Amino acid sequence: MPDADALIAAAVAAVRGTDVRDAERKLDQLVVGGDGGRPTPGGPDGPAAVDAALLGRLVAALGRLWPRGWQPADVARIVTRRLGARPGRLVTEALAADRAAQRGPVPQWWDDQLAGLDARVHGDDAGWLTGWTTREGTDRITALRDAIEVLALLTGLPPVAVLRPPPGGVGGPATTASSGPSGSRVLDRVRALLAKAESTTFPAEAEAFTGKAQELIARHSLERALVEADTAHPDRPGGVRISTDAPYAGAKALLVQEVAAANRCESVWSDDLGFATVLGFSADLEAVELLHTSLLVQATAAMLRGRRERQGGGRRTKAYDEAFLHAFARRIGERLRTATDEANRQAAQDAGADRLLPVLAARSGAVRERMDTLFPGVTRARLTVRDAEGWQSGTSAADRASLAGTAPPGRPLPGRR
């Protein structure tokens, strides 16, 4: 009879196939089968052998993903998206085990992502799945099924753009861009302002809070650009991935694109993987993440209010919601680009256009070059809007969103690709 490792390999192959009955048979064999000459998985020492073999295969599968562009947060997101919350928690424990097994330098941003996922090691390899089953309050058969499905998913994931070198430094150029918490006092103030804008029930207060946040973001980005232009080793474009999960994934991707464009970044949506990749310089990437998160909260709240206000109060239709969010994203993009244009104009007056404009042009060129390198075959797609009422409501909500006062109306918008 096959040993635990061979049974796991057979179960993974069956799950990746199309024969559901065969997959169930292989899972059953993993529970009760084994090698006649050694302790079987169903015997006294069997579960420990299976646990160790499963964790070893999960860690090996994760290790093969890192040079292919995947990051811990990406893996946790795709497993949760495709398999559910419980398998997502299971792979988080595997991520912690992978980190414990790594030898050599590990970048801080990697540990920041693991901390954000609350990835921790529980017990030793031999009792790993048994302990996880107890913590989840489930049975061993369900736990085995989850582990095999996670392993099958990890094995079949395609390569993605390498945004930053993984532990070991293999796979891409170094960059100072970060996706973890920033120590910048300016960005800490921005976070505080946006939190107030999201929580207040008074539109005028929200406008004031986010208006000030936008002003701080624009000034911070331009100041960083000028300082880095004079350094011996200037910053280089990096990237972050932002979730665009259902519902209304297309509208969420459009919001990412509009916020990115207004902050001198490029965005590419990977619909099948559930995220948008944003490329840009570190200060601009931080701005995109902060603004996108806040505006998505505001857009969702406004959409729910719009449902209540429309005739038939609270009636939900997919066409209305999609049109609302699409319109919100497009109108917010226009307002953000106007604010950016005004910030550029003011900075050019203060620093001198002959100094600022070449710096901005060089940074835009560097971002575009990174875009062309990582996504040479990118294509465009149109998003369809089918509800005029939702579009009008979304546009009005974007006009009321917390960006008022950042720039005078009627200024020409800067061109985008």
BELZIZI-V95599 format. One record per pair of residues at least 4 apart in sequence whose C-alpha atoms are under 6 Angstrom apart, sorted by the first residue. I is the first residue (numbers start at 0). J is the second residue. If there is no record, write none. Layout:
# BELZIZI-V95599
i	j
I	J
I	J
This chain:
# BELZIZI-V95599
i	j
0	33
0	34
0	35
1	5
1	33
1	34
2	33
2	34
3	49
4	52
6	29
10	25
10	26
11	147
11	151
13	22
14	22
28	32
30	41
31	41
33	39
33	40
34	39
38	42
38	44
38	45
39	45
40	45
40	46
41	45
47	125
47	126
49	53
50	125
50	127
50	128
51	124
51	125
57	150
58	97
64	69
65	69
65	165
66	170
67	158
68	159
68	160
68	161
75	87
76	80
78	82
78	87
79	83
79	84
79	87
86	145
91	118
92	118
95	118
95	119
95	120
96	120
105	166
111	179
113	118
123	127
132	136
132	137
160	373
161	171
162	238
163	171
164	168
164	169
164	170
164	171
174	235
174	237
176	237
176	281
189	212
192	208
192	212
193	209
196	205
196	208
196	209
205	401
206	210
206	401
206	402
206	403
209	401
209	402
210	402
210	403
210	405
215	219
220	282
223	227
227	233
236	279
236	280
236	366
237	278
237	279
237	280
238	277
238	278
239	276
239	277
240	275
240	276
241	274
241	275
242	273
242	274
243	248
243	251
243	252
243	273
243	274
244	248
244	273
250	324
250	325
254	328
255	259
256	266
257	332
258	287
258	332
259	264
259	287
260	264
261	335
261	336
262	283
264	278
264	279
265	277
265	278
266	276
266	277
267	275
267	276
268	275
269	274
269	275
279	284
279	366
286	290
287	291
290	294
291	295
294	298
306	313
307	312
307	313
308	312
318	385
318	386
319	323
319	386
319	389
322	384
322	386
322	389
322	390
323	389
323	390
323	393
326	390
326	393
326	394
327	331
327	393
327	394
327	397
330	394
330	397
331	397
337	412
338	405
338	406
341	406
343	347
346	350
347	351
347	352
347	355
352	356
370	374
371	375
389	393
